[in-house]
Amino acid sequence: MKERLTVLCGEIEPCDTFADVGCDHGFCMEYALRHGLCRYGIAADISEHALRTAERRLARFVNQGRCRLVVCDGLAAIPKDVDLVMIAGMGGDLICRILDKDFIPRRMILQPMTDARAVREYLLCHGCRIIRDKVFAADRIYDLISAERASEADSYSERELEFGRDNLRTYNPAFCAKLEKLMELQREYIKKSPKESVSESLRQRLLYLEEIYDGIRNGNIGDTRK
Ligand SMILES: C[S@@+](CC[C@H](N)C(=O)[O-])C[C@H]1O[C@@H](n2cnc3c(N)ncnc32)[C@H](O)[C@@H]1O
């Protein structure tokens, strides 16, 4: 199994009903059923074509009555009392639109390919608590956000929204690699700009990234609330 999918599967906690929205190949659902992580699974995708691969992969579980496959847009055909929903491998804006269109599931595993900040903002503005929020390295660096509906929403600082709280509070080599890449890009922008037009905001951004990076490298990872 691909490294990214292995990490995603490792995030699935035992539950009664598990839905994988945008399941495509059906790997994660197969993993959950095979390892007894859920009693019942719903593998959903907007594309009938994509579901065909999942159908083959999950046939024996469907025959056992442990799983069904549905073609639907987002959560449209997912029961509201589902315990855990995975939405992975899509843009952050699409993940937010899916949550906004139907309902916010009790627990979620979200893996936005872009715009993790928008996902964090959406969750926090809609009364959710972010349980885990880390980047991980596979063939590239990905964000992984586990969240749940909560009675009291959490509030994040600017940098927590941008980078995720856990990445700032716990040493994570994948996050350091991400920062190194961002700093390198920023230095490139500055180098390529004609001297007189290097804007203050470019320099400020580099300083900001360096401050976070140095803090983490020096073990000064307590204060993330700026
Ligand atoms: C790149 S694949 C990711 C598959 C898998 N979740 C993963 O992480 O490897 C994205 C899948 O999401 C499906 N998809 C896109 N928009 C969707 C929507 N609104 N509702 C359900 N599925 C959607 C696509 O058809 C595709 O199969």
The ligand as an SDF file (V2000), in Angstrom:
LIG
                    3D

 27 29  0  0  0  0  0  0  0  0999 V2000
   -7.7040   11.9160   -5.6530 C   0  0  0  0  0  0  0  0  0  0  0  0
   -9.0040   10.8620   -5.2420 S   0  0  0  0  0  0  0  0  0  0  0  0
   -8.6490   10.4840   -3.5530 C   0  0  0  0  0  0  0  0  0  0  0  0
   -9.0560    9.0960   -3.2420 C   0  0  0  0  0  0  0  0  0  0  0  0
   -8.8130    8.6500   -1.8030 C   0  0  0  0  0  0  0  0  0  0  0  0
   -9.7110    9.3010   -0.8880 N   0  0  0  0  0  0  0  0  0  0  0  0
   -7.3930    8.8900   -1.4040 C   0  0  0  0  0  0  0  0  0  0  0  0
   -7.1320    9.6940   -0.5080 O   0  0  0  0  0  0  0  0  0  0  0  0
   -6.4910    8.2580   -1.9960 O   0  0  0  0  0  0  0  0  0  0  0  0
  -10.3930   11.9180   -5.0820 C   0  0  0  0  0  0  0  0  0  0  0  0
  -11.7080   11.1570   -5.1970 C   0  0  0  0  0  0  0  0  0  0  0  0
  -12.7420   12.0140   -4.7390 O   0  0  0  0  0  0  0  0  0  0  0  0
  -13.8600   11.8770   -5.5760 C   0  0  0  0  0  0  0  0  0  0  0  0
  -14.6750   13.0800   -5.4350 N   0  0  0  0  0  0  0  0  0  0  0  0
  -14.4380   14.3090   -5.9340 C   0  0  0  0  0  0  0  0  0  0  0  0
  -15.4160   15.1530   -5.5730 N   0  0  0  0  0  0  0  0  0  0  0  0
  -16.2940   14.4530   -4.8300 C   0  0  0  0  0  0  0  0  0  0  0  0
  -17.5220   14.7520   -4.1800 C   0  0  0  0  0  0  0  0  0  0  0  0
  -18.0440   15.9670   -4.2310 N   0  0  0  0  0  0  0  0  0  0  0  0
  -18.1480   13.7760   -3.5090 N   0  0  0  0  0  0  0  0  0  0  0  0
  -17.6430   12.5190   -3.4480 C   0  0  0  0  0  0  0  0  0  0  0  0
  -16.5010   12.1660   -4.0540 N   0  0  0  0  0  0  0  0  0  0  0  0
  -15.8270   13.1150   -4.7290 C   0  0  0  0  0  0  0  0  0  0  0  0
  -13.2500   11.6560   -6.9540 C   0  0  0  0  0  0  0  0  0  0  0  0
  -14.1550   11.0160   -7.8400 O   0  0  0  0  0  0  0  0  0  0  0  0
  -12.0360   10.7810   -6.6150 C   0  0  0  0  0  0  0  0  0  0  0  0
  -12.3560    9.4000   -6.6840 O   0  0  0  0  0  0  0  0  0  0  0  0
  1  2  1  0
  2  3  1  0
  2 10  1  0
  3  4  1  0
  4  5  1  0
  5  6  1  0
  5  7  1  0
  7  8  2  0
  7  9  1  0
 10 11  1  0
 11 12  1  0
 11 26  1  0
 12 13  1  0
 13 14  1  0
 13 24  1  0
 14 15  1  0
 14 23  1  0
 15 16  2  0
 16 17  1  0
 17 18  1  0
 17 23  2  0
 18 19  1  0
 18 20  2  0
 20 21  1  0
 21 22  2  0
 22 23  1  0
 24 25  1  0
 24 26  1  0
 26 27  1  0
M  CHG  2   2   1   9  -1
M  END
$$$$
